Structures are given as structure tokens and as C-alpha cells.
Amino acid sequence: MAEGAGDSSLIVKEIKRRTGYDVRLTILGHAIRGGAPTAQSRILANQFGAYVVGFLLKGAKKRMVGVKG
């Protein structure tokens, strides 16, 4: 969640409540993320997030998302 877009801790609490997983919030600065995001990086981040939520809702463990190739 981008800065100022909302309270990220609420999302963390909801994921923890629904899954029972130990969820931790990490806040990265612009420099660590690589500067201002492009439209493509925003879309990719959205797609990654959607896959991760799907994994969590299915109870999957030890999974990660990424770009292959």
C-alpha cells in the first residue's frame, strides 16, 4: 500500500485474522523500492498481490510469486 493510501496495519490484522499466519508489516522507502514506480511496475505489484491473496485464502504455505523468464 502506497504512503498515504490508508492504514496498512489494518490489512495486516485482517490477513492474520483470516489465516492465522504470523504477518508482519514492512515499510520501505522510495529509495529502497527503486524510485518512482512506472505504470508497468504498479500493474505487476497489483498482480503479485492478487496471487498472494489467492494463496493465503487457499491455505497455501511456502509459496512465492515472481516473474519467470
PDB file of N, CA, C, O and CB in Angstrom:
ATOM      1  N   MET A   1       0.857  -1.164   0.000  1.00  0.00           N
ATOM      2  CA  MET A   1       0.000   0.000   0.000  1.00  0.00           C
ATOM      3  C   MET A   1       0.905   1.229   0.000  1.00  0.00           C
ATOM      4  O   MET A   1       1.813   1.342   0.824  1.00  0.00           O
ATOM      5  CB  MET A   1      -0.976  -0.003   1.228  1.00  0.00           C
ATOM      6  N   ALA A   2       0.656   2.125  -0.907  1.00  0.00           N
ATOM      7  CA  ALA A   2       1.482   3.327  -1.014  1.00  0.00           C
ATOM      8  C   ALA A   2       1.250   4.250   0.175  1.00  0.00           C
ATOM      9  O   ALA A   2       0.211   4.202   0.833  1.00  0.00           O
ATOM     10  CB  ALA A   2       1.185   4.069  -2.324  1.00  0.00           C
ATOM     11  N   GLU A   3       2.241   5.085   0.429  1.00  0.00           N
ATOM     12  CA  GLU A   3       2.153   6.035   1.526  1.00  0.00           C
ATOM     13  C   GLU A   3       0.904   6.900   1.385  1.00  0.00           C
ATOM     14  O   GLU A   3       0.603   7.404   0.303  1.00  0.00           O
ATOM     15  CB  GLU A   3       3.409   6.914   1.578  1.00  0.00           C
ATOM     16  N   GLY A   4       0.197   7.060   2.472  1.00  0.00           N
ATOM     17  CA  GLY A   4      -0.972   7.924   2.476  1.00  0.00           C
ATOM     18  C   GLY A   4      -2.233   7.307   1.896  1.00  0.00           C
ATOM     19  O   GLY A   4      -3.290   7.938   1.918  1.00  0.00           O
ATOM     20  N   ALA A   5      -2.143   6.083   1.375  1.00  0.00           N
ATOM     21  CA  ALA A   5      -3.314   5.452   0.751  1.00  0.00           C
ATOM     22  C   ALA A   5      -4.231   4.807   1.782  1.00  0.00           C
ATOM     23  O   ALA A   5      -5.364   4.449   1.458  1.00  0.00           O
ATOM     24  CB  ALA A   5      -2.870   4.404  -0.264  1.00  0.00           C
ATOM     25  N   GLY A   6      -3.773   4.656   2.994  1.00  0.00           N
ATOM     26  CA  GLY A   6      -4.582   4.026   4.029  1.00  0.00           C
ATOM     27  C   GLY A   6      -3.721   3.504   5.153  1.00  0.00           C
ATOM     28  O   GLY A   6      -2.520   3.769   5.210  1.00  0.00           O
ATOM     29  N   ASP A   7      -4.338   2.764   6.038  1.00  0.00           N
ATOM     30  CA  ASP A   7      -3.643   2.211   7.194  1.00  0.00           C
ATOM     31  C   ASP A   7      -3.257   0.763   6.909  1.00  0.00           C
ATOM     32  O   ASP A   7      -4.096  -0.134   6.993  1.00  0.00           O
ATOM     33  CB  ASP A   7      -4.525   2.303   8.468  1.00  0.00           C
ATOM     34  N   SER A   8      -1.999   0.535   6.575  1.00  0.00           N
ATOM     35  CA  SER A   8      -1.511  -0.803   6.229  1.00  0.00           C
ATOM     36  C   SER A   8      -1.684  -1.795   7.369  1.00  0.00           C
ATOM     37  O   SER A   8      -1.858  -2.990   7.130  1.00  0.00           O
ATOM     38  CB  SER A   8      -0.052  -0.737   5.833  1.00  0.00           C
ATOM     39  N   SER A   9      -1.639  -1.314   8.603  1.00  0.00           N
ATOM     40  CA  SER A   9      -1.759  -2.230   9.739  1.00  0.00           C
ATOM     41  C   SER A   9      -3.128  -2.901   9.766  1.00  0.00           C
ATOM     42  O   SER A   9      -3.257  -4.004  10.296  1.00  0.00           O
ATOM     43  CB  SER A   9      -1.517  -1.483  11.053  1.00  0.00           C
ATOM     44  N   LEU A  10      -4.145  -2.263   9.210  1.00  0.00           N
ATOM     45  CA  LEU A  10      -5.475  -2.884   9.151  1.00  0.00           C
ATOM     46  C   LEU A  10      -5.474  -4.096   8.225  1.00  0.00           C
ATOM     47  O   LEU A  10      -6.125  -5.100   8.510  1.00  0.00           O
ATOM     48  CB  LEU A  10      -6.526  -1.863   8.678  1.00  0.00           C
ATOM     49  N   ILE A  11      -4.746  -4.002   7.122  1.00  0.00           N
ATOM     50  CA  ILE A  11      -4.641  -5.128   6.192  1.00  0.00           C
ATOM     51  C   ILE A  11      -3.898  -6.273   6.861  1.00  0.00           C
ATOM     52  O   ILE A  11      -4.291  -7.433   6.736  1.00  0.00           O
ATOM     53  CB  ILE A  11      -3.925  -4.706   4.884  1.00  0.00           C
ATOM     54  N   VAL A  12      -2.815  -5.944   7.575  1.00  0.00           N
ATOM     55  CA  VAL A  12      -2.037  -6.961   8.285  1.00  0.00           C
ATOM     56  C   VAL A  12      -2.924  -7.692   9.294  1.00  0.00           C
ATOM     57  O   VAL A  12      -2.905  -8.921   9.364  1.00  0.00           O
ATOM     58  CB  VAL A  12      -0.819  -6.319   8.999  1.00  0.00           C
ATOM     59  N   LYS A  13      -3.692  -6.946  10.066  1.00  0.00           N
ATOM     60  CA  LYS A  13      -4.574  -7.555  11.068  1.00  0.00           C
ATOM     61  C   LYS A  13      -5.623  -8.453  10.424  1.00  0.00           C
ATOM     62  O   LYS A  13      -5.934  -9.520  10.954  1.00  0.00           O
ATOM     63  CB  LYS A  13      -5.261  -6.472  11.895  1.00  0.00           C
ATOM     64  N   GLU A  14      -6.167  -8.035   9.293  1.00  0.00           N
ATOM     65  CA  GLU A  14      -7.200  -8.826   8.619  1.00  0.00           C
ATOM     66  C   GLU A  14      -6.626 -10.122   8.044  1.00  0.00           C
ATOM     67  O   GLU A  14      -7.251 -11.177   8.149  1.00  0.00           O
ATOM     68  CB  GLU A  14      -7.852  -8.004   7.502  1.00  0.00           C
ATOM     69  N   ILE A  15      -5.441 -10.048   7.439  1.00  0.00           N
ATOM     70  CA  ILE A  15      -4.796 -11.259   6.919  1.00  0.00           C
ATOM     71  C   ILE A  15      -4.506 -12.216   8.075  1.00  0.00           C
ATOM     72  O   ILE A  15      -4.739 -13.419   7.962  1.00  0.00           O
ATOM     73  CB  ILE A  15      -3.481 -10.908   6.154  1.00  0.00           C
ATOM     74  N   LYS A  16      -4.000 -11.681   9.182  1.00  0.00           N
ATOM     75  CA  LYS A  16      -3.707 -12.509  10.360  1.00  0.00           C
ATOM     76  C   LYS A  16      -4.977 -13.158  10.898  1.00  0.00           C
ATOM     77  O   LYS A  16      -4.976 -14.334  11.262  1.00  0.00           O
ATOM     78  CB  LYS A  16      -3.040 -11.665  11.461  1.00  0.00           C
ATOM     79  N   ARG A  17      -6.064 -12.382  10.946  1.00  0.00           N
ATOM     80  CA  ARG A  17      -7.333 -12.898  11.465  1.00  0.00           C
ATOM     81  C   ARG A  17      -7.886 -14.019  10.577  1.00  0.00           C
ATOM     82  O   ARG A  17      -8.362 -15.039  11.075  1.00  0.00           O
ATOM     83  CB  ARG A  17      -8.361 -11.761  11.578  1.00  0.00           C
ATOM     84  N   ARG A  18      -7.817 -13.818   9.271  1.00  0.00           N
ATOM     85  CA  ARG A  18      -8.398 -14.797   8.344  1.00  0.00           C
ATOM     86  C   ARG A  18      -7.560 -16.053   8.166  1.00  0.00           C
ATOM     87  O   ARG A  18      -8.099 -17.130   7.912  1.00  0.00           O
ATOM     88  CB  ARG A  18      -8.604 -14.162   7.012  1.00  0.00           C
ATOM     89  N   THR A  19      -6.233 -15.917   8.299  1.00  0.00           N
ATOM     90  CA  THR A  19      -5.359 -17.058   8.014  1.00  0.00           C
ATOM     91  C   THR A  19      -4.730 -17.680   9.242  1.00  0.00           C
ATOM     92  O   THR A  19      -4.369 -18.857   9.226  1.00  0.00           O
ATOM     93  CB  THR A  19      -4.284 -16.639   7.087  1.00  0.00           C
ATOM     94  N   GLY A  20      -4.592 -16.902  10.312  1.00  0.00           N
ATOM     95  CA  GLY A  20      -3.890 -17.391  11.493  1.00  0.00           C
ATOM     96  C   GLY A  20      -2.377 -17.323  11.346  1.00  0.00           C
ATOM     97  O   GLY A  20      -1.650 -17.739  12.249  1.00  0.00           O
ATOM     98  N   TYR A  21      -1.889 -16.801  10.212  1.00  0.00           N
ATOM     99  CA  TYR A  21      -0.453 -16.694   9.979  1.00  0.00           C
ATOM    100  C   TYR A  21       0.140 -15.543  10.783  1.00  0.00           C
ATOM    101  O   TYR A  21      -0.558 -14.591  11.132  1.00  0.00           O
ATOM    102  CB  TYR A  21      -0.164 -16.502   8.485  1.00  0.00           C
ATOM    103  N   ASP A  22       1.443 -15.642  11.073  1.00  0.00           N
ATOM    104  CA  ASP A  22       2.169 -14.553  11.696  1.00  0.00           C
ATOM    105  C   ASP A  22       2.528 -13.575  10.586  1.00  0.00           C
ATOM    106  O   ASP A  22       3.417 -13.850   9.779  1.00  0.00           O
ATOM    107  CB  ASP A  22       3.446 -15.064  12.465  1.00  0.00           C
ATOM    108  N   VAL A  23       1.848 -12.441  10.539  1.00  0.00           N
ATOM    109  CA  VAL A  23       2.012 -11.474   9.464  1.00  0.00           C
ATOM    110  C   VAL A  23       2.737 -10.252  10.004  1.00  0.00           C
ATOM    111  O   VAL A  23       2.426  -9.772  11.094  1.00  0.00           O
ATOM    112  CB  VAL A  23       0.643 -11.079   8.852  1.00  0.00           C
ATOM    113  N   ARG A  24       3.693  -9.754   9.254  1.00  0.00           N
ATOM    114  CA  ARG A  24       4.457  -8.590   9.694  1.00  0.00           C
ATOM    115  C   ARG A  24       4.421  -7.502   8.633  1.00  0.00           C
ATOM    116  O   ARG A  24       4.485  -7.775   7.434  1.00  0.00           O
ATOM    117  CB  ARG A  24       5.910  -8.981  10.008  1.00  0.00           C
ATOM    118  N   LEU A  25       4.318  -6.286   9.091  1.00  0.00           N
ATOM    119  CA  LEU A  25       4.279  -5.123   8.214  1.00  0.00           C
ATOM    120  C   LEU A  25       5.694  -4.601   8.010  1.00  0.00           C
ATOM    121  O   LEU A  25       6.434  -4.401   8.973  1.00  0.00           O
ATOM    122  CB  LEU A  25       3.363  -4.018   8.797  1.00  0.00           C
ATOM    123  N   THR A  26       6.066  -4.380   6.754  1.00  0.00           N
ATOM    124  CA  THR A  26       7.356  -3.796   6.425  1.00  0.00           C
ATOM    125  C   THR A  26       7.108  -2.537   5.609  1.00  0.00           C
ATOM    126  O   THR A  26       6.372  -2.565   4.622  1.00  0.00           O
ATOM    127  CB  THR A  26       8.260  -4.808   5.649  1.00  0.00           C
ATOM    128  N   ILE A  27       7.713  -1.451   6.015  1.00  0.00           N
ATOM    129  CA  ILE A  27       7.545  -0.184   5.311  1.00  0.00           C
ATOM    130  C   ILE A  27       8.854   0.155   4.614  1.00  0.00           C
ATOM    131  O   ILE A  27       9.876   0.372   5.264  1.00  0.00           O
ATOM    132  CB  ILE A  27       7.118   0.956   6.287  1.00  0.00           C
ATOM    133  N   LEU A  28       8.816   0.198   3.305  1.00  0.00           N
ATOM    134  CA  LEU A  28      10.002   0.503   2.508  1.00  0.00           C
ATOM    135  C   LEU A  28       9.931   1.938   2.010  1.00  0.00           C
ATOM    136  O   LEU A  28       8.851   2.436   1.691  1.00  0.00           O
ATOM    137  CB  LEU A  28      10.136  -0.477   1.320  1.00  0.00           C
ATOM    138  N   GLY A  29      11.063   2.595   1.943  1.00  0.00           N
ATOM    139  CA  GLY A  29      11.119   3.956   1.414  1.00  0.00           C
ATOM    140  C   GLY A  29      11.239   3.943  -0.102  1.00  0.00           C
ATOM    141  O   GLY A  29      11.497   2.899  -0.701  1.00  0.00           O
ATOM    142  N   HIS A  30      11.053   5.100  -0.719  1.00  0.00           N
ATOM    143  CA  HIS A  30      11.162   5.206  -2.181  1.00  0.00           C
ATOM    144  C   HIS A  30      12.528   4.746  -2.686  1.00  0.00           C
ATOM    145  O   HIS A  30      12.612   4.057  -3.702  1.00  0.00           O
ATOM    146  CB  HIS A  30      10.909   6.646  -2.626  1.00  0.00           C
ATOM    147  N   ALA A  31      13.583   5.117  -1.992  1.00  0.00           N
ATOM    148  CA  ALA A  31      14.924   4.750  -2.450  1.00  0.00           C
ATOM    149  C   ALA A  31      15.121   3.244  -2.449  1.00  0.00           C
ATOM    150  O   ALA A  31      15.739   2.703  -3.366  1.00  0.00           O
ATOM    151  CB  ALA A  31      15.980   5.409  -1.576  1.00  0.00           C
ATOM    152  N   ILE A  32      14.612   2.565  -1.446  1.00  0.00           N
ATOM    153  CA  ILE A  32      14.755   1.112  -1.365  1.00  0.00           C
ATOM    154  C   ILE A  32      13.951   0.437  -2.468  1.00  0.00           C
ATOM    155  O   ILE A  32      14.384  -0.569  -3.029  1.00  0.00           O
ATOM    156  CB  ILE A  32      14.303   0.599   0.014  1.00  0.00           C
ATOM    157  N   ARG A  33      12.793   0.984  -2.777  1.00  0.00           N
ATOM    158  CA  ARG A  33      11.946   0.409  -3.824  1.00  0.00           C
ATOM    159  C   ARG A  33      12.459   0.717  -5.212  1.00  0.00           C
ATOM    160  O   ARG A  33      11.997   0.116  -6.182  1.00  0.00           O
ATOM    161  CB  ARG A  33      10.535   0.915  -3.687  1.00  0.00           C
ATOM    162  N   GLY A  34      13.392   1.628  -5.336  1.00  0.00           N
ATOM    163  CA  GLY A  34      13.956   1.914  -6.651  1.00  0.00           C
ATOM    164  C   GLY A  34      13.432   3.185  -7.283  1.00  0.00           C
ATOM    165  O   GLY A  34      13.546   3.353  -8.497  1.00  0.00           O
ATOM    166  N   GLY A  35      12.864   4.080  -6.503  1.00  0.00           N
ATOM    167  CA  GLY A  35      12.398   5.344  -7.054  1.00  0.00           C
ATOM    168  C   GLY A  35      10.932   5.309  -7.425  1.00  0.00           C
ATOM    169  O   GLY A  35      10.189   4.432  -6.984  1.00  0.00           O
ATOM    170  N   ALA A  36      10.524   6.255  -8.228  1.00  0.00           N
ATOM    171  CA  ALA A  36       9.111   6.373  -8.618  1.00  0.00           C
ATOM    172  C   ALA A  36       8.706   5.191  -9.495  1.00  0.00           C
ATOM    173  O   ALA A  36       9.409   4.859 -10.449  1.00  0.00           O
ATOM    174  CB  ALA A  36       8.856   7.710  -9.366  1.00  0.00           C
ATOM    175  N   PRO A  37       7.577   4.555  -9.181  1.00  0.00           N
ATOM    176  CA  PRO A  37       7.147   3.394  -9.968  1.00  0.00           C
ATOM    177  C   PRO A  37       6.580   3.795 -11.325  1.00  0.00           C
ATOM    178  O   PRO A  37       5.981   4.859 -11.479  1.00  0.00           O
ATOM    179  CB  PRO A  37       6.108   2.598  -9.199  1.00  0.00           C
ATOM    180  N   THR A  38       6.782   2.928 -12.291  1.00  0.00           N
ATOM    181  CA  THR A  38       6.179   3.118 -13.611  1.00  0.00           C
ATOM    182  C   THR A  38       4.793   2.475 -13.599  1.00  0.00           C
ATOM    183  O   THR A  38       4.445   1.757 -12.662  1.00  0.00           O
ATOM    184  CB  THR A  38       7.078   2.503 -14.748  1.00  0.00           C
ATOM    185  N   ALA A  39       4.018   2.731 -14.626  1.00  0.00           N
ATOM    186  CA  ALA A  39       2.703   2.100 -14.734  1.00  0.00           C
ATOM    187  C   ALA A  39       2.858   0.570 -14.752  1.00  0.00           C
ATOM    188  O   ALA A  39       2.071  -0.143 -14.130  1.00  0.00           O
ATOM    189  CB  ALA A  39       1.961   2.592 -16.016  1.00  0.00           C
ATOM    190  N   GLN A  40       3.870   0.077 -15.461  1.00  0.00           N
ATOM    191  CA  GLN A  40       4.103  -1.358 -15.538  1.00  0.00           C
ATOM    192  C   GLN A  40       4.425  -1.954 -14.171  1.00  0.00           C
ATOM    193  O   GLN A  40       3.940  -3.037 -13.843  1.00  0.00           O
ATOM    194  CB  GLN A  40       5.232  -1.651 -16.509  1.00  0.00           C
ATOM    195  N   SER A  41       5.238  -1.263 -13.366  1.00  0.00           N
ATOM    196  CA  SER A  41       5.583  -1.793 -12.046  1.00  0.00           C
ATOM    197  C   SER A  41       4.374  -1.775 -11.115  1.00  0.00           C
ATOM    198  O   SER A  41       4.240  -2.651 -10.261  1.00  0.00           O
ATOM    199  CB  SER A  41       6.734  -0.988 -11.430  1.00  0.00           C
ATOM    200  N   ARG A  42       3.496  -0.790 -11.271  1.00  0.00           N
ATOM    201  CA  ARG A  42       2.271  -0.750 -10.456  1.00  0.00           C
ATOM    202  C   ARG A  42       1.352  -1.914 -10.806  1.00  0.00           C
ATOM    203  O   ARG A  42       0.773  -2.540  -9.918  1.00  0.00           O
ATOM    204  CB  ARG A  42       1.529   0.588 -10.654  1.00  0.00           C
ATOM    205  N   ILE A  43       1.217  -2.201 -12.090  1.00  0.00           N
ATOM    206  CA  ILE A  43       0.371  -3.322 -12.534  1.00  0.00           C
ATOM    207  C   ILE A  43       0.953  -4.637 -12.038  1.00  0.00           C
ATOM    208  O   ILE A  43       0.223  -5.494 -11.541  1.00  0.00           O
ATOM    209  CB  ILE A  43       0.240  -3.341 -14.083  1.00  0.00           C
ATOM    210  N   LEU A  44       2.261  -4.799 -12.173  1.00  0.00           N
ATOM    211  CA  LEU A  44       2.925  -6.023 -11.715  1.00  0.00           C
ATOM    212  C   LEU A  44       2.736  -6.219 -10.213  1.00  0.00           C
ATOM    213  O   LEU A  44       2.445  -7.329  -9.767  1.00  0.00           O
ATOM    214  CB  LEU A  44       4.422  -5.983 -12.057  1.00  0.00           C
ATOM    215  N   ALA A  45       2.897  -5.160  -9.434  1.00  0.00           N
ATOM    216  CA  ALA A  45       2.702  -5.249  -7.986  1.00  0.00           C
ATOM    217  C   ALA A  45       1.272  -5.661  -7.656  1.00  0.00           C
ATOM    218  O   ALA A  45       1.047  -6.445  -6.734  1.00  0.00           O
ATOM    219  CB  ALA A  45       3.035  -3.909  -7.316  1.00  0.00           C
ATOM    220  N   ASN A  46       0.311  -5.137  -8.402  1.00  0.00           N
ATOM    221  CA  ASN A  46      -1.092  -5.494  -8.203  1.00  0.00           C
ATOM    222  C   ASN A  46      -1.317  -6.974  -8.508  1.00  0.00           C
ATOM    223  O   ASN A  46      -2.016  -7.665  -7.767  1.00  0.00           O
ATOM    224  CB  ASN A  46      -2.003  -4.620  -9.088  1.00  0.00           C
ATOM    225  N   GLN A  47      -0.729  -7.451  -9.588  1.00  0.00           N
ATOM    226  CA  GLN A  47      -0.864  -8.866  -9.954  1.00  0.00           C
ATOM    227  C   GLN A  47      -0.214  -9.768  -8.911  1.00  0.00           C
ATOM    228  O   GLN A  47      -0.784 -10.793  -8.537  1.00  0.00           O
ATOM    229  CB  GLN A  47      -0.239  -9.125 -11.332  1.00  0.00           C
ATOM    230  N   PHE A  48       0.971  -9.395  -8.438  1.00  0.00           N
ATOM    231  CA  PHE A  48       1.627 -10.171  -7.387  1.00  0.00           C
ATOM    232  C   PHE A  48       0.728 -10.241  -6.154  1.00  0.00           C
ATOM    233  O   PHE A  48       0.528 -11.313  -5.582  1.00  0.00           O
ATOM    234  CB  PHE A  48       3.001  -9.552  -7.023  1.00  0.00           C
ATOM    235  N   GLY A  49       0.195  -9.100  -5.754  1.00  0.00           N
ATOM    236  CA  GLY A  49      -0.676  -9.057  -4.580  1.00  0.00           C
ATOM    237  C   GLY A  49      -1.888  -9.958  -4.730  1.00  0.00           C
ATOM    238  O   GLY A  49      -2.276 -10.648  -3.786  1.00  0.00           O
ATOM    239  N   ALA A  50      -2.485  -9.953  -5.907  1.00  0.00           N
ATOM    240  CA  ALA A  50      -3.661 -10.794  -6.149  1.00  0.00           C
ATOM    241  C   ALA A  50      -3.307 -12.283  -6.024  1.00  0.00           C
ATOM    242  O   ALA A  50      -4.065 -13.055  -5.438  1.00  0.00           O
ATOM    243  CB  ALA A  50      -4.250 -10.503  -7.548  1.00  0.00           C
ATOM    244  N   TYR A  51      -2.160 -12.679  -6.573  1.00  0.00           N
ATOM    245  CA  TYR A  51      -1.730 -14.073  -6.448  1.00  0.00           C
ATOM    246  C   TYR A  51      -1.485 -14.449  -4.988  1.00  0.00           C
ATOM    247  O   TYR A  51      -1.882 -15.524  -4.540  1.00  0.00           O
ATOM    248  CB  TYR A  51      -0.458 -14.314  -7.272  1.00  0.00           C
ATOM    249  N   VAL A  52      -0.830 -13.557  -4.256  1.00  0.00           N
ATOM    250  CA  VAL A  52      -0.522 -13.835  -2.851  1.00  0.00           C
ATOM    251  C   VAL A  52      -1.800 -14.001  -2.036  1.00  0.00           C
ATOM    252  O   VAL A  52      -1.905 -14.930  -1.234  1.00  0.00           O
ATOM    253  CB  VAL A  52       0.341 -12.709  -2.256  1.00  0.00           C
ATOM    254  N   VAL A  53      -2.764 -13.120  -2.230  1.00  0.00           N
ATOM    255  CA  VAL A  53      -4.038 -13.240  -1.511  1.00  0.00           C
ATOM    256  C   VAL A  53      -4.706 -14.559  -1.860  1.00  0.00           C
ATOM    257  O   VAL A  53      -5.249 -15.228  -0.981  1.00  0.00           O
ATOM    258  CB  VAL A  53      -4.978 -12.057  -1.845  1.00  0.00           C
ATOM    259  N   GLY A  54      -4.676 -14.942  -3.135  1.00  0.00           N
ATOM    260  CA  GLY A  54      -5.237 -16.231  -3.531  1.00  0.00           C
ATOM    261  C   GLY A  54      -4.566 -17.392  -2.815  1.00  0.00           C
ATOM    262  O   GLY A  54      -5.245 -18.306  -2.346  1.00  0.00           O
ATOM    263  N   PHE A  55      -3.230 -17.366  -2.725  1.00  0.00           N
ATOM    264  CA  PHE A  55      -2.504 -18.407  -1.992  1.00  0.00           C
ATOM    265  C   PHE A  55      -2.942 -18.448  -0.528  1.00  0.00           C
ATOM    266  O   PHE A  55      -3.206 -19.519   0.019  1.00  0.00           O
ATOM    267  CB  PHE A  55      -0.985 -18.171  -2.083  1.00  0.00           C
ATOM    268  N   LEU A  56      -3.016 -17.277   0.099  1.00  0.00           N
ATOM    269  CA  LEU A  56      -3.391 -17.208   1.513  1.00  0.00           C
ATOM    270  C   LEU A  56      -4.785 -17.758   1.747  1.00  0.00           C
ATOM    271  O   LEU A  56      -5.008 -18.511   2.695  1.00  0.00           O
ATOM    272  CB  LEU A  56      -3.314 -15.773   2.013  1.00  0.00           C
ATOM    273  N   LEU A  57      -5.717 -17.389   0.896  1.00  0.00           N
ATOM    274  CA  LEU A  57      -7.095 -17.852   1.067  1.00  0.00           C
ATOM    275  C   LEU A  57      -7.234 -19.356   0.862  1.00  0.00           C
ATOM    276  O   LEU A  57      -8.141 -19.977   1.415  1.00  0.00           O
ATOM    277  CB  LEU A  57      -8.008 -17.123   0.105  1.00  0.00           C
ATOM    278  N   LYS A  58      -6.338 -19.946   0.069  1.00  0.00           N
ATOM    279  CA  LYS A  58      -6.351 -21.397  -0.154  1.00  0.00           C
ATOM    280  C   LYS A  58      -5.577 -22.149   0.929  1.00  0.00           C
ATOM    281  O   LYS A  58      -5.563 -23.379   0.953  1.00  0.00           O
ATOM    282  CB  LYS A  58      -5.763 -21.723  -1.528  1.00  0.00           C
ATOM    283  N   GLY A  59      -4.930 -21.393   1.829  1.00  0.00           N
ATOM    284  CA  GLY A  59      -4.158 -22.030   2.890  1.00  0.00           C
ATOM    285  C   GLY A  59      -2.791 -22.511   2.448  1.00  0.00           C
ATOM    286  O   GLY A  59      -2.145 -23.285   3.154  1.00  0.00           O
ATOM    287  N   ALA A  60      -2.340 -22.055   1.275  1.00  0.00           N
ATOM    288  CA  ALA A  60      -1.041 -22.487   0.752  1.00  0.00           C
ATOM    289  C   ALA A  60       0.085 -21.923   1.612  1.00  0.00           C
ATOM    290  O   ALA A  60      -0.010 -20.815   2.140  1.00  0.00           O
ATOM    291  CB  ALA A  60      -0.866 -22.042  -0.721  1.00  0.00           C
ATOM    292  N   LYS A  61       1.137 -22.699   1.741  1.00  0.00           N
ATOM    293  CA  LYS A  61       2.310 -22.281   2.501  1.00  0.00           C
ATOM    294  C   LYS A  61       3.551 -22.455   1.643  1.00  0.00           C
ATOM    295  O   LYS A  61       3.555 -23.204   0.666  1.00  0.00           O
ATOM    296  CB  LYS A  61       2.437 -23.087   3.818  1.00  0.00           C
ATOM    297  N   LYS A  62       4.595 -21.753   2.027  1.00  0.00           N
ATOM    298  CA  LYS A  62       5.895 -21.853   1.348  1.00  0.00           C
ATOM    299  C   LYS A  62       5.765 -21.591  -0.157  1.00  0.00           C
ATOM    300  O   LYS A  62       6.253 -22.369  -0.977  1.00  0.00           O
ATOM    301  CB  LYS A  62       6.512 -23.243   1.585  1.00  0.00           C
ATOM    302  N   ARG A  63       5.115 -20.509  -0.498  1.00  0.00           N
ATOM    303  CA  ARG A  63       4.947 -20.110  -1.886  1.00  0.00           C
ATOM    304  C   ARG A  63       5.517 -18.704  -2.073  1.00  0.00           C
ATOM    305  O   ARG A  63       5.652 -17.946  -1.112  1.00  0.00           O
ATOM    306  CB  ARG A  63       3.449 -20.166  -2.303  1.00  0.00           C
ATOM    307  N   MET A  64       5.842 -18.373  -3.294  1.00  0.00           N
ATOM    308  CA  MET A  64       6.241 -17.007  -3.593  1.00  0.00           C
ATOM    309  C   MET A  64       5.807 -16.692  -5.012  1.00  0.00           C
ATOM    310  O   MET A  64       5.568 -17.594  -5.816  1.00  0.00           O
ATOM    311  CB  MET A  64       7.777 -16.807  -3.414  1.00  0.00           C
ATOM    312  N   VAL A  65       5.709 -15.431  -5.306  1.00  0.00           N
ATOM    313  CA  VAL A  65       5.357 -15.015  -6.660  1.00  0.00           C
ATOM    314  C   VAL A  65       6.539 -14.274  -7.252  1.00  0.00           C
ATOM    315  O   VAL A  65       7.333 -13.676  -6.526  1.00  0.00           O
ATOM    316  CB  VAL A  65       4.078 -14.126  -6.671  1.00  0.00           C
ATOM    317  N   GLY A  66       6.656 -14.313  -8.567  1.00  0.00           N
ATOM    318  CA  GLY A  66       7.739 -13.633  -9.245  1.00  0.00           C
ATOM    319  C   GLY A  66       7.529 -13.675 -10.739  1.00  0.00           C
ATOM    320  O   GLY A  66       6.502 -14.149 -11.226  1.00  0.00           O
ATOM    321  N   VAL A  67       8.499 -13.180 -11.452  1.00  0.00           N
ATOM    322  CA  VAL A  67       8.463 -13.173 -12.908  1.00  0.00           C
ATOM    323  C   VAL A  67       9.470 -14.213 -13.384  1.00  0.00           C
ATOM    324  O   VAL A  67      10.635 -14.196 -12.987  1.00  0.00           O
ATOM    325  CB  VAL A  67       8.783 -11.742 -13.495  1.00  0.00           C
ATOM    326  N   LYS A  68       9.004 -15.113 -14.237  1.00  0.00           N
ATOM    327  CA  LYS A  68       9.884 -16.146 -14.781  1.00  0.00           C
ATOM    328  C   LYS A  68      10.226 -15.783 -16.222  1.00  0.00           C
ATOM    329  O   LYS A  68       9.352 -15.434 -17.016  1.00  0.00           O
ATOM    330  CB  LYS A  68       9.217 -17.559 -14.703  1.00  0.00           C
ATOM    331  N   GLY A  69      11.493 -15.872 -16.537  1.00  0.00           N
ATOM    332  CA  GLY A  69      11.915 -15.557 -17.907  1.00  0.00           C
ATOM    333  C   GLY A  69      12.274 -14.148 -18.009  1.00  0.00           C
ATOM    334  O   GLY A  69      12.656 -13.684 -19.083  1.00  0.00           O
TER     335      GLY A  69
END
